[in-house]
Amino acid sequence: MKSYHVDMGAGLDGLCMRDHEPPSSLGPHQVLVKVAAVSLNYRELLIIMQGAYPLPVKPDVIPVSDGAGEVVAIGRDVTRAKVGQRIAVAVFPRWHDGPFSLECAAQIGGSLDGMLTEMAVLSEEAVVPIPDHLSYPEAATLPCAAVTAWNALTGGRSLRAGDVVLTLGSGGVSLFAIQFAKLFGARVIATTSSADKAGRLAALGAEAVIDSRATPDWPAEVRRLTGGSGVDRVVEVGGSGTMERSFRSVAVGGEIAWVGGLSGRASPIDVGGLFNAAATLRSVALGSRAHFIGMNRAIAAHRLRPVIDRVFPFEEARAALAYYAAGNSFGKVVIEMRRSS
């Protein structure tokens, strides 16, 4: 079997493929998964290229948190998986439900080996069955971005039909947030700095799309589109430079689900702006196994399909990361465990 390894901050040149013998035995609560596909997230850039991930990363880690595949063997005491089952991986295997805590902080592709490998040994806590209608590349997009978007919309006050959601940009979390918000019967306003992507956001379900370059004061346009009241939920992914505008866009009593900052810089918090907004600011650290299972039920019921930008073969993992780092994709970048033609 083959797997990729890297030290935090080593960069693309430090990402190397190695040959291994397949695991000869499993612990009582472990499963062996034949990985079919993985997908990339901003956390991979923080770990591999920037060396700035806030949680522990083991030396010589097998990177990448998101993956899907087939269970091919199980330990003697496993009850949550069976041989032949199609699964995706829960990024925080020990976070079953409830609020996040440091006791739940062990994470796939960080302190635990990840999914950029042909065969993965995982705790049974880490595997979640996937909807039948999804392919493995589609299912591989779910663990980080989709679960984060689901938590952003449901983890605080649950979204209701008729609510208005504001999404920022066209990253994976924002695209999933648009799709999920529509399942709840919510209206979506999206911002984008790319005029080329505006039509694609509208086709995905955004009722209105604001070009943030042409309209720098987009909170004023959000207010106009909502009759002056503002939005019920902001999925805040912009980081430095957007939080203050999110404060000005949210309705009284609304919520800003702060997923983090894709700029890689700390986002200054205007305490006065938050107070004047009379809204809740809630930090979202991905999501639990319970979030993942609930999200999968909704995906299966509505036969929702993730947006995939491009699929790379396993041997081109470096090229996939470079392509993703360039920031021009619309949808998830996937690596599939198939041989180059």
N, C-alpha and C positions, 0 to 999 in steps of 0.2 A: 504494500500500500504506500501511497505518497501523501505527504502533508507539507504545508508551508509553515515556516517558523520565523520569528522576528523578535528583536529586543525593542523595548519602547524607545521611540525616537530615532531608530536606526535608518529610517527612510526606505524608499523603494529598493535601493541597492542592498539594503540589509535583509530584505525579504527573500528567503531561500527555500527551495523545495528539497525534501529529503525522502529517501526510501526507508521504510520500516517493515518489520515483520508484523502481520496482523496480531491483535491481542490474543493471547493463548487462553486467558481465563477472565471471568468477570466476578466482581464482588456480588454479594447477595442482593443488593438493591441497584445494580448497574444494568444498563442496556447497551447493546452494540448497534449502532445505526450506520447503514450504508448511505452516505450523504449523496443526495442527488443534485442539490443546488444551494447556493448561498447568495445573500444580497449585501450590499455595502451601505454603511451609514456614516454620518459625520464622526462618530466615535472612532472609526477605523483611522481616519485622518489624524485625529488627536493622538492616538496611540502610536501609529506607525510613522507618521511624517512630522508631527509637531512635538511628540513627547510630553503632552500636556493633559493627559486624561486624569481626572480628579480621584479616581479609585485605584487601588493597587493593581498592578500588572506584573505577572510573574515573568522572570527571565525566560528567554527562548520560547515564548508563548506561541501556540497555534492560534492565529488571530481570527477575527470575524465572529460576531455574536449571532448573526442570523443564518439559519439553515433549515432545510427540510430533507427528509429522506425516509427510508424504510427500516424498521426494526428487524434485525436479522438474528439476534440472540438476546436472551435475557438471563439475569441472575436467578438463583433458586427462589428468592423471596419477593420477586417483583410482582406487584398487583396492578400497577397503573399502565402497563403496556403489554403487548403480546406480539409474538413473531408475525411478521407480515403487515403490521400496522403502519399506515402512512402518518408521519408525525412532523411537527415543527418544534423548534427548541424554545423554551422559556429562558430569556436572558438572565433573569435572577431566579434560579431554581428554588431557592429557599423562601422566596416571597410568595406565599400561598394566597393570602388575602389580607385585608385590613391595611393600615398605614405602613409605609416603608420604614425600616429601621436598620441600624448597622448590623444586626444579626442576620439580615437578609442580603447583605451587600456582596456576597460572592457572586461573580458574574462571568458568563461564558465569553471567551475571547479576551479575558482580562486576568483576574486572579485564577480562573479556570481555563483550561485549554478550549479553543473555539472550534469553528466549523469548517475552516479552510483546509479540509482533509478528506480523503476518500472514505475513511472509516472513523467514527467518533465513539468513544466510550463516555457515556453520560449517566448521571443519576436518573433514576426513574422519575424524580421530581421535575426534571428538565424537559420531559417530552409531553407534548400536547397534540391530540389528534387533530387532523386538518379537515376542512370541508371537502366532500367527495368531488365537487365540480372543479376544484382548483388543480392545476398542474403543479409539479414540484417547483419550477421556477416562480410561479405565482405565490405558492405557499411560503417560499423562502423570503418573501418581502414582508411578512407579517410581524415577526417577533419584536422588532424595535419601533419602527416608524408607525405601523398600524396600531400596535398596542398603546403607544404614547398618545396618538390621536384619540383613541377610544377613551383613555383615561382623562384626557383634556376635556372631553365632551360629557363624560358621565361620572367622573370621580368626585366632583363637587356636587352642586345642585344639578340634577339630571336635566338634560336638554328636553324641551317640550315643543310640540308642534306649534309653528308660528313664531318661535324665537328667531332672532337674527344673530348669525355667527359671522365674525370677521376673521379671515385667514390672511396670512402675510406670505407673499412669495409663492414659489412653486416647488418647494422641497417635498420630500416624501411625507413628512408629518402633515403638511398643509394639504397635499392632495388627498390623503386619506381622510382628513378632517372634513373636506368638502363632501366626499362620498358618504361618510357616516352621517353628517348633519342632514343630508337629504333623506336618509333613511328615517330620521326622526320627524320629517316634515318641516324642518327649519329652513329659513331663507339664508343664503350665503352671499356675503360681499367679500371679494378677494382683491388684494393688491398685488401688483407685479411691476417690476422695473423693466420688463421686456414686453414690448408691444407685440412681438411675435407669439408670445405665450398667452396673450389675453383671450384669444379665441378658443384656445384649448382649455383654459380654465372655465370659460362659459359653457363649452360643450360637456365638461365634466359635471356641471351643475351649479356653478356660481351664477346667481341672478344678476349681479352687477360686478364689473371688474374695473378697478381704478388703476390707471397708469401712474405709478408713484413718481416717475421722473417728470412726466408732463404736469402732474398735480402734486407738488411737494407737500402742500397742506392738505393731505388726504383725509385727516380727521374732519375737516370742514365738509368735505364731500360725503363722508360717512354720515355725518349729522343731517345733511340735506336729504340723503337717500332714506333715512329713517325718520323723516319728519321732525328732526331736531332732538329725538330722544336718545339716540346712540344705540349700540348693539348690546345684546344680552350676554354674549360670550366673545372674547378675543382669544384666539390661539396664537400666543406670542412666541415667535421663534426668531425674531430679528436681532435680539441682543442690543448692543450699544446703538443708540440713535433712534430706536423705535418705541421704547417703553413709554416715554413721555407722550408720544402720539397715541399710543394705545390707551393711556389714561384719558385722553381727550375724546376718544372714540366710544368708550364704554358707557352704557346707560347707568343711571343711579340704581344701585342694588345689583348691578351686573357682576360678571366675573372675568378676570384675566387669568387664563391658564398659561403660566410661564414655563414653557418647555425648555428654554435655554437660549443661548445666543450663537447663531451660526457664524458670527463674525470672528469668534474666538477671543473677543475682548470682554472684559467685565462690563456689565450694563449698570450705569449709575441709576440709583433709585431716587426719584423726586418724591420724598415723603409727603410734601405739601400737595403735589399733584395727585397722589394716591388718595389722600384725605379728601381733597376737593371732588374727586371722582365718586366718592361714596360707594366704592366697589370693593370686591374681594380680590386680592392677588394670591393665587395658589400656585406653588411650585409643583411641577410634574416630573417625577423621576421615573420615566418609562411606565411600567404597570405590573400588576401581579398576575399570577397564574389564573386567578378568578377573572380578572379583566380579560385575559386572553381567551378563556373558554366562553365568556359571555359575548365577546366580539365575534368569535367564530360562529356562534349560533345565529347572530344577525347576518353575517356574511353568507352563511348557508341558506338562510330563509329567503334572502333577497338575491341570491346568486351573484353577489357583487364580485367584480374582478379587479385586482390591483392594476395600476398603470405601470408598465415596464418600458423603459427607454431602450435598453440594449442588453443583450446576453453575450457574455464572453465565455470561451472554453477555459477549463481549469488551468491549462498550461499558460494562459495569458492573464494570470491574476495581476501581475504588475501593470499591464496595459489597462486592465479594468480599473484599478485604483487611480492611475494617472488620468484616465478619462473622467472618472467621478470627481477627482480633485479639481479638474478644470471648471466645474460648476455650470456646465451648459446643458445638462441632461434635464429631461422632463419625464419624471417617473423614475422607478428604481433601476439601478444598475445591478445586474445579476451575473454570477459566475456559475456555469453549469458543469457538472462532472462528466464531460464527454470529451472524447479525443478530437483534436483538430483534424479537419478534413484535408 
